[in-house]
Amino acid sequence: MQENLAHLVDVLATRHVLPVEDYERLVVGRSPELAAYAAGRAVELRKAIYGTDVFVRGLIEISNHCKNDCRYCGVRRSNATARRYRLLPEVILSCVDEGYDLGFRTFVLQGGEDPWFTDDRLCDIVASIKAAHPDCAVTLSVGERGRASYQALFDAGADRYLLRHETATREHYELLHPAQMSFDERMRCLRDLRDIGFAVGCGFMVGSPYQTSAHLAADLKFVEEFRPQMCGIGPFVPHHATEYAQCPCGSVDLTCLLLSLLRLMQPNLLLPATTALGTLDPRGREKGILAGANVVMPNLSPTAVRGKYELYDNKICTGEESAQCRDCLGARMLSIGYQVVVDRGDPRQDQTA
């Protein structure tokens, strides 16, 4: 490992900022030794704030209908082979009730940009969840909406909102999305969510088509400057019904290095070990936790639809990623020295600064 790269890791661990060109140096110069060193520093900071707690979120995939036609996504509008579904409000509430009994205290409602879920419908669902389980947090991940829509959802009781920026580089964004979608609109949405008062999550794919080390450096700098409460990253996995079907998968090892760098830049960040990591590597989520992540999101969706929410090929949708196997997931976390906790999992104050 080059000493100057280790020095950059140390600077990030203490100052929590780097010039964008130094982020690129870390990406270009990555090695197993550098990744291990960064992970060690990241875990040190993570444990100072969160100990060995791993927060679980109950993920409910409410719809795979989407009005958009993103070039990498399996639920894109033009995929005529997708088996479409949407969950009715009473089914969503039943999933929440089941998850509550299993010990979940945060619920993530995720879906494509489905116009059926109007503001009124979503607000009613959010308000019903909060009325039934006032000790729980509700996270939404339903894409781009207008500021008034976000405000209504916040007023209804939604606590958090996840909206991946996907890439912080305009030119790269335009390669991944159709002309009808706008990089500026995505950034507007993230600013509005933060201004309204949501705990905001952004994030990006690792190894997406046409991605360069400069793009990844820009992503890291964007997260550093935006300072979200959450950041979801995962390796790109292609879907057979997209134009990027033949592109290679992203790297689990690079994703884990980036998780460590994100932890170093913002020690109190809520950082998931994503399903995509577990899809590409049977121990991917454990590797993510050991790199500095502290969130996992088991699936609470009805069993019959889990395989239909196919953002990418071979997405794990049964077994230990499911809520019903939370004990299995808990055992896997214990095997690496961490424990799943029953907690809303709110961001904690950074005592390391």
PyMOL commands that set and color helices and strands:
alter all, ss='L'
color gray80, all
select helices_A, chain A and resi 3-15+20-28+32-50+89-102+119-132+147-156+170-176+183-196+213-226+252-265+275-280+284-290+303-306+323-334
alter helices_A, ss='H'
color red, helices_A
select strands_A, chain A and resi 53-56+58-63+106-111+137-141+160-162+199-206+230-235+295-296+339-341
alter strands_A, ss='S'
color yellow, strands_A
deselect
rebuild
show_as cartoon
